[in-house]
Amino acid sequence: MFSSQLLYIVFLLILLLLLLVTECKTTARSDFLHINVLLRTFFVALCRISLFPLLGVPECPYGRHSNAQDIEQTEEKKIVLSKPLSLDQGDSPHGDHKPPNLIQRVLSLFKDIRPGSDLTTMQLPPLFNLPKSHLQVYGESVYCVGKDMLGKCSSGESPVERFIAVVAWSISTDRPWIFGFVPYNSILGETHHVSRGTLNVLFEQISHHPPVTALHATDEEQHLELLWCQHAVPKFYGTSVEVVVHGKRELKLLNQGETYAFKPPKLSIKFLPVPKTEWAGTQRIRCKETDLEAEFSYGEKSFLGYKGNPRSVKGKIFFSSSSKPIFEIDGHWDNVVNEGILSKDWGKAREAKKAVEERQRELLRERKSRGETWVPKHFIVSCTNKDGWDCSPIEKIVPPAPIVVPL
């Protein structure tokens, strides 16, 4: 693992050196600004390869603005669902979706870069994309589980039993992110509607700048309700990036009258000395009705990747009012575009991706010319400087979905 990661770094550094040498030999002194462009391109390339998976950062200044109702109904529609992210995949994809070789990926990344070009408009080549959107990735953390851990949250006889079940379910939603691969950015108004048993899950992309995602899920049999309204904010630290998820995450046990608020951990993306992506920091869960709270931290690999305790969680459950601990937590949290990507037809995928981008820009221009403001279909949205983004579902119950995940 370490040798392949080291080779990755060395290759990128050699590529950068060759680009600089070529530029110095063929460019007059007055044009050395081009070298600065190459340096910025190199840094942006690293960020785009690994930072986008959680951010949903747009790949062009116009972004993808669309409502599902805007898409022509006469076109043939196909739904392609890819294999969910697995707990045992580590830092590399597995199964049917394999990455192209490193040289092919880097050359594709620099294919459309020219000296003096505006880097903010650089689009990520489709061979860096996972065959799924951000909404599907978020959804998998809710409905792709081996056991009905969410249903157990409402079946506990005591507040402590229910709280422990909520903590266990929250930890079970963690998934490893793949360094160097990116889900598709969800277009404005995109939805992801899935049922698993009696649980009905509905996601909607309610904002594009910033990218904000809303979730409403209900289980009438288990008397559960989930409500999320979240967006991710990156912080740069030289050779690494930390992504903090802001917004609201709530789980309601309707029969018990209990609401659990979640503050998720950070996503740590490190470029040097060993490229890696892992969960880090602290997660907090609190229930005001029962005065119970949990706080646990995520372990990371060491600086060079040899030591450390990756994928570990350690913390405690305590009473909020007195900070008196009652339980300890210690363990590990793990034990047509899509068709083009699944078949490795990168040319076809690039054309399809470009067509999607152009269509969303056209829809945005049309709305601006008519003076129209886009409104989410399934959520009422608010945003203030004090409280940030918030949303509430329009419908009380999420209906059964056209996509059904087997139990």
C-alpha positions in Angstrom: 0.0 0.0 0.0 2.7 2.5 1.0 4.8 1.8 -2.1 1.9 2.4 -4.5 1.1 5.7 -2.6 4.7 6.8 -2.7 4.8 6.0 -6.5 1.7 8.2 -6.9 3.4 11.2 -5.3 6.7 10.7 -7.1 4.9 10.5 -10.5 3.0 13.7 -9.9 6.1 15.5 -8.8 8.1 14.3 -11.9 5.2 15.3 -14.1 5.2 18.8 -12.6 9.0 19.1 -13.1 8.8 18.1 -16.7 6.1 20.6 -17.4 8.2 23.3 -15.8 11.3 22.4 -17.7 9.4 22.4 -21.0 7.9 25.7 -20.2 11.2 27.3 -19.3 12.8 26.2 -22.6 10.0 27.3 -24.8 8.8 30.5 -23.2 10.3 34.0 -23.1 11.0 35.6 -19.7 8.1 37.9 -20.1 5.8 35.0 -20.3 6.9 33.2 -17.1 3.4 33.8 -15.8 2.6 30.5 -17.5 4.6 28.7 -14.9 2.4 30.1 -12.2 -0.6 28.7 -14.1 1.0 25.2 -14.2 1.7 25.4 -10.4 -1.9 26.4 -9.7 -3.1 23.7 -12.1 -1.1 21.1 -10.2 -2.6 22.1 -6.9 -6.1 22.3 -8.3 -5.7 18.8 -9.8 -4.8 17.4 -6.4 -7.8 19.1 -4.8 -10.2 17.9 -7.5 -9.0 14.4 -7.4 -9.7 14.0 -3.7 -11.7 17.0 -2.3 -14.9 16.9 -4.3 -16.4 13.6 -2.9 -18.1 15.4 0.0 -18.1 19.0 -1.0 -20.2 18.9 -4.1 -18.1 21.8 -5.4 -19.3 22.8 -8.9 -17.0 21.9 -11.8 -17.7 25.1 -13.6 -18.9 28.6 -12.5 -22.4 28.0 -13.9 -22.9 24.6 -12.3 -25.7 22.3 -13.0 -29.1 24.0 -12.4 -32.1 21.9 -13.2 -35.4 20.7 -12.0 -36.4 17.2 -12.8 -39.6 18.6 -14.3 -37.4 20.7 -16.8 -36.0 17.6 -18.5 -37.8 16.6 -21.7 -40.3 13.8 -21.0 -40.0 12.5 -24.5 -36.5 11.2 -23.9 -36.0 7.5 -23.0 -35.0 7.2 -19.3 -32.9 4.5 -17.8 -32.0 4.2 -14.1 -28.5 2.7 -13.4 -27.6 2.0 -9.8 -24.0 1.1 -9.1 -22.7 -1.1 -6.3 -22.8 0.7 -2.8 -19.6 1.8 -1.2 -18.2 -1.0 0.9 -16.6 -1.0 4.4 -13.7 -3.2 3.3 -12.6 -1.2 0.2 -9.9 0.9 2.0 -8.5 3.6 -0.2 -9.1 1.8 -3.5 -12.3 0.9 -5.4 -13.2 -2.7 -5.8 -15.7 -4.9 -7.5 -16.9 -4.0 -10.9 -15.6 -0.4 -10.9 -11.8 -0.3 -11.3 -9.8 2.9 -11.8 -7.9 3.5 -15.0 -4.1 3.5 -14.7 -2.5 6.5 -13.1 -0.9 7.9 -16.3 -4.2 7.8 -18.1 -5.9 9.6 -15.3 -3.3 12.4 -15.1 -3.1 12.9 -18.8 -6.9 13.1 -19.0 -6.8 15.7 -16.2 -4.4 17.9 -18.1 -5.9 17.3 -21.6 -7.9 20.6 -21.7 -5.5 22.8 -19.8 -3.7 25.6 -21.7 -1.4 28.3 -20.4 -3.3 31.3 -19.4 -6.7 29.4 -19.1 -9.1 30.1 -16.3 -8.7 27.3 -13.9 -12.1 27.9 -12.2 -13.8 26.6 -15.4 -11.7 23.4 -15.5 -14.1 20.4 -15.7 -13.1 17.1 -14.0 -12.8 14.3 -16.6 -15.4 11.6 -16.2 -12.8 8.9 -15.6 -12.4 10.4 -12.1 -16.2 10.0 -11.4 -17.8 7.2 -9.5 -20.9 5.9 -11.4 -23.2 7.6 -8.9 -24.3 11.0 -7.7 -23.8 12.6 -4.3 -27.4 11.9 -3.4 -27.0 8.2 -4.0 -23.8 8.2 -1.8 -25.6 9.9 1.0 -28.6 7.6 0.6 -26.5 4.5 0.8 -25.4 5.5 4.3 -29.1 5.4 5.4 -30.6 2.3 3.6 -27.6 0.1 2.7 -27.1 -1.7 6.0 -26.7 -5.3 6.8 -29.1 -5.2 9.8 -32.1 -3.1 10.7 -30.1 -1.0 13.1 -32.3 2.0 12.6 -35.4 0.1 13.6 -33.8 -1.0 16.8 -33.6 2.7 17.9 -37.3 2.8 18.7 -37.6 -0.7 20.2 -35.4 -0.1 23.4 -37.4 -0.3 26.6 -35.4 2.5 28.4 -34.0 5.8 27.3 -30.5 4.5 27.8 -31.1 1.4 25.6 -32.6 3.6 22.9 -29.7 6.1 23.0 -27.1 3.3 22.7 -29.0 2.0 19.7 -29.0 5.5 18.1 -25.2 5.7 18.7 -24.7 2.3 17.1 -26.8 3.2 14.1 -25.0 6.5 13.6 -21.6 4.8 13.6 -22.9 2.2 11.2 -23.6 5.0 8.6 -19.9 5.8 8.2 -18.4 4.8 4.9 -14.8 5.0 3.7 -14.2 7.6 0.9 -12.0 6.7 -2.0 -9.0 8.9 -2.6 -9.0 10.0 -6.2 -12.6 9.3 -7.0 -15.6 11.6 -7.1 -19.4 11.2 -7.2 -21.3 13.3 -9.7 -22.4 16.7 -8.5 -26.1 16.6 -8.0 -28.1 19.1 -10.2 -30.5 21.5 -8.6 -33.8 19.8 -7.9 -32.3 16.3 -8.4 -34.1 13.7 -6.2 -33.2 10.2 -4.9 -36.2 8.2 -3.7 -35.7 4.7 -2.3 -37.6 2.3 -0.2 -36.2 -0.5 2.0 -38.8 -2.5 3.8 -41.1 0.1 5.5 -38.4 2.8 5.4 -39.0 5.4 2.6 -36.1 7.8 1.9 -36.3 11.0 -0.1 -33.3 13.2 -0.9 -33.4 16.5 -2.8 -30.7 18.9 -3.9 -32.2 22.2 -2.7 -29.3 24.6 -3.4 -26.4 24.7 -5.8 -24.4 27.6 -4.4 -23.6 26.4 -1.8 -24.5 22.8 -2.5 -27.1 22.0 0.1 -28.8 18.6 0.4 -32.1 17.8 2.2 -33.3 14.4 3.4 -36.7 13.3 4.7 -37.2 9.7 5.6 -40.1 8.0 7.4 -40.9 4.6 8.7 -44.6 4.4 9.8 -44.2 0.9 11.2 -41.2 1.8 13.4 -42.5 5.3 14.1 -39.3 6.9 12.9 -38.5 10.2 11.1 -35.2 11.5 9.7 -34.6 15.1 8.7 -31.3 16.4 7.3 -30.4 19.8 5.8 -26.6 19.9 5.3 -23.7 21.4 3.3 -20.0 20.9 3.6 -17.4 23.6 4.1 -13.6 22.9 3.4 -10.7 24.4 5.4 -7.3 24.3 3.8 -4.1 23.5 5.8 -1.3 23.5 3.2 -0.9 19.8 2.5 -4.3 18.7 3.7 -8.0 19.7 3.7 -10.6 19.3 6.4 -14.2 19.2 5.4 -16.8 20.2 8.1 -20.4 19.3 7.5 -22.8 22.1 8.7 -26.5 22.1 9.1 -29.1 19.9 10.8 -29.3 16.2 11.2 -32.1 14.9 13.3 -33.7 11.5 14.2 -37.1 11.5 15.8 -38.6 8.6 17.7 -42.2 9.6 17.4 -43.7 7.2 19.9 -41.2 8.2 22.5 -41.3 11.9 21.8 -37.5 12.0 21.5 -35.4 13.9 19.1 -31.7 13.1 18.6 -29.4 15.8 17.1 -26.2 14.8 15.4 -22.9 16.7 14.7 -21.0 14.5 12.3 -17.2 14.0 12.2 -14.9 15.8 9.8 -13.5 14.3 6.6 -9.7 14.6 6.5 -8.0 14.6 3.0 -4.2 14.5 3.0 -2.0 14.9 0.0 1.4 14.5 1.6 3.4 12.5 2.6 0.8 9.7 2.0 -2.4 10.5 0.1 -5.4 9.3 2.1 -9.0 10.2 3.0 -10.4 9.3 6.3 -12.9 10.4 9.0 -11.4 12.4 11.8 -12.3 14.6 14.7 -15.3 14.2 17.0 -18.9 13.2 16.6 -21.6 14.4 19.0 -25.1 13.1 19.6 -27.6 14.6 22.0 -31.2 14.0 23.1 -32.6 16.9 25.1 -35.7 15.0 26.2 -33.6 12.3 28.1 -30.6 14.5 29.0 -28.3 12.0 27.3 -25.3 12.9 25.2 -22.5 11.0 23.4 -19.1 12.2 22.3 -16.5 10.0 20.5 -13.4 10.6 18.4 -12.2 8.9 15.3 -8.7 7.5 15.0 -6.4 8.3 12.1 -3.3 6.8 10.5 0.0 8.2 11.5 1.9 10.9 9.5 3.7 8.4 7.3 0.8 5.9 7.3 2.6 3.1 9.2 1.1 3.4 12.6 -1.9 4.9 14.2 -5.4 3.4 14.8 -7.4 4.1 11.7 -11.2 3.6 11.7 -11.3 3.4 15.4 -13.8 5.2 17.6 -13.4 6.0 21.3 -15.6 8.1 23.6 -18.4 8.0 26.2 -22.1 8.4 26.8 -23.0 10.7 29.6 -25.7 12.9 31.1 -25.6 16.4 29.6 -26.5 18.2 32.8 -23.8 16.6 35.0 -21.3 15.3 32.5 -21.4 12.1 34.5 -20.3 9.2 32.2 -22.4 6.0 32.2 -20.9 4.1 29.2 -17.6 4.0 27.4 -17.3 3.6 23.6 -14.3 1.8 22.2 -13.9 -0.1 18.9 -13.9 0.3 15.1 -16.6 1.6 12.8 -15.9 -0.8 10.0 -15.5 -4.7 10.5 -26.2 7.2 -20.2 -23.2 8.9 -18.0 -23.3 6.1 -15.6 -23.4 3.5 -18.4 -20.4 5.1 -20.0 -18.4 4.9 -16.7 -19.5 1.4 -15.9 -18.3 0.2 -19.3 -15.1 2.3 -19.2 -16.2 4.2 -22.4 -14.6 7.5 -21.3 -15.3 9.2 -24.6 -19.0 8.5 -24.4 -19.1 9.5 -20.8 -17.3 12.8 -21.5 -19.8 13.6 -24.2 -22.8 12.7 -22.0 -21.4 14.7 -19.1 -20.9 17.8 -21.3 -24.4 17.5 -22.6 -25.8 17.5 -19.1 -23.7 20.6 -18.2 -24.8 22.5 -21.3 -28.5 21.7 -20.6 -28.3 23.0 -17.0 -26.7 26.3 -18.1 -29.4 26.7 -20.7 -32.1 26.2 -18.1 -30.5 28.7 -15.8 -30.3 31.3 -18.5 -34.0 30.7 -19.4 -35.1 31.1 -15.7 -33.0 34.3 -15.4 -34.6 35.8 -18.6 -38.1 35.1 -17.2 -37.2 36.4 -13.8 -38.1 33.0 -12.2 -36.8 31.7 -8.9 -36.3 28.0 -8.5 -38.3 26.4 -5.6 -37.7 22.9 -4.2 -40.4 20.4 -4.9 -40.4 18.5 -1.6 -39.0 21.0 1.0 -39.6 24.4 2.4 -36.1 26.0 2.7 -34.8 29.0 4.8 -31.4 30.5 5.2 -30.3 33.2 7.6 -26.9 34.5 8.6 -27.5 33.5 12.2 -28.9 30.0 11.8 -27.6 29.0 8.4 -29.6 26.6 6.2 -32.7 24.9 7.4 -35.6 23.0 5.8 -38.8 21.3 6.6 -40.6 18.6 4.5 -43.8 19.6 2.7 -45.3 16.2 3.1 -45.6 14.5 6.5 -45.0 11.0 5.2 -42.6 9.9 2.5 -44.4 7.7 0.0 -43.1 4.3 -1.2 -40.3 4.7 -3.8 -39.9 3.4 -7.4 -36.5 2.0 -6.3 -36.7 -0.7 -3.7 -33.7 -2.1 -1.9 -34.1 -5.7 -0.7 -33.9 -6.5 3.0 
